[in-house]
Amino acid sequence: MISLAKVGAGFVFTVIVILQVWVVPGIADVALQWVPELAGLRDAGVVLAGILLSCVLAALVCVWQLLTRADHGRLFDDGSMRWVDGLVGCAAAAMIVVVVGCGVLFGEGAGSRAVLLIAGLAMVVGLGVALLLGGLREVLRQAVLLQDQVGGGAQAQETPSR
């Protein structure tokens, strides 16, 4: 099952790289045909979309590493914490990118109240994901502590006392 998840993550990673390099600039050009008054925001939009997709790619790398650790039976050790921290950071960075993008749109007069709603929704969703991942990080930390306690007790029983 873990191998299948890693194949899926690798596929999604590849699709996102293709989107980032070829599709996003093309979509920006098509959007400018519909709304030519946003021509000055094309480059900013492409850059922000690229940064947002980079956040997703970084999160996929973190998930890949956690899956690899789980496959090798090393999920419940201290090294997994940094990958979970990476996921929290990716969620926070993605939230910030969406809010900045909405701010750029609204600042240029291109946004309406819907843009403010999207920014607020991004903040709520981003904070919710970050809090959820933070909670899961705490569960992982507790599991690592329990495993260390159980492992330490088992090692103490195996070593003969003299």
N, C-alpha and C positions, 0 to 999 in steps of 0.2 A: 504494500500500500504506500509506503514511504517513497519507493522508487517511482510509482505512478505520480505521486504529488510532485516529485522533483522534475519529472518529465513535463508535467503541466506548468510548473513555474518556469522552466527553461523555455517552453513555447511562448508563454506570456511575455517573458523578457525579450525574446526575439521580435515578437509583434510590436512591443512598445518601442524598441529601437527603430524599427521600420517606420512606425508612426512619427517618431520624433524627427527623423531625418527627412522623410519624403512627404508624408501626408499632412503634417501640421502646416508647413509653408503653403502647400496647395490649398488647404482649407481656408487659410488666411486670404489668399488671393481671390478665391470664390466669394468669401464674405465681403470683400471690398467691392466686388461688383454689385452686391445687393445694397451695401451701405457705404457709398464712396466718401462720405464725410468723415469716416474713420480711417482714412488712408494714413494719417500721421501716426496712428497707433498700431500699424501692422507689425513693425519690428518689435515693439514692446510686447505685443500679444504673442508673437512667435517665441520670444525669449522667455516670457513667463510660462507659456505652455511647455517649453523645453525644460525649464526648471521643475515644473510640476511633475512632468513625466520622469525626470531624474530622481525625484523623491520616491516615486513608485518603483523605479528600478533599484534604488538603494534598499527599499523595504523588501523587495524580492530577494536580494542578496542576503539580507538578514534571515528571511524565512528559509532560504536554501541552506544556510549555515546551521540553523536550528534543526532542520530536517536531517542534515548530515550527522549532527551530534546525536539526534535521536536514533538514527540508523546504527550508529556505533555504540549505543548504550551510554553516551556521555551527556545526555540532555540535562541531567540533574547534578551539574557541577558548576562551579563559580564562573567558568568561561562562557556559559550561556547567557549570563546577565548582560554582558556588553551587547549581545545581539538583540536582546529584548529592549535594552536602552536605545539601540539604533532604530528599532521600530517606533518607539515613542518619539524619538527625534524626527523621524520621517513624517509621522502624523502631524507633529507641530509645525514642521517646515512647510508641508503642503497646505495647512490651514493658513499660514502666514502668506504664502504665495497667492492663494485665492483672494484673501482680503486685500492684499496690495493690488492685484489685478482689478478688483472691483473699485478700489480707490482711484486707480488711474483712469478707469472709464468714467467714474462719477466726476473726477476732477476736470476732465476734458469736456464735460457737459454732455457726454454721450450716454450717460446712465440715467435711469429713472429711479423711482422708488423700488422697482424690481431688483436693481443692482444692489441697493442697500439690503434688501431682503436676502439676496443670495449671499452677500458678505456676512450677514448675521447668521444665516443658516450654516455657512462654512465654519464659522467660529464655534457654533454649538456642536456640529458634527465632529469637527477636529478635536475640540476639548473632550467630547464624549469618547472618541476613539483613544485619545491619549490617556484618559482616566481608566478606561477599560484595560489598556495595555499596562498601565501602572499597577492596577490591581492584579493582573496576571503575573507581573514581575514579582510582586510581593508573595504570591502563591508559590512561584518558582523558588524564591529565596527561602521560604519556609520548608519546601521540599528538600532543598540542598542541605539546610541545617539538620533536618530529620535524618537524611541519608548519612550525613557525617556522624551524627550521634549513633545511629544504628551500626554503621561501619566501624566506628571507633570501639563500640562495645563488643562487636564480634571479633575484632583484632585483639582486644585485651583478653578475651576468653581463649583465643587460639594460642597465644604465647604462654608457654608453661612458666609458672612462677617457681623460683628456686629458693 
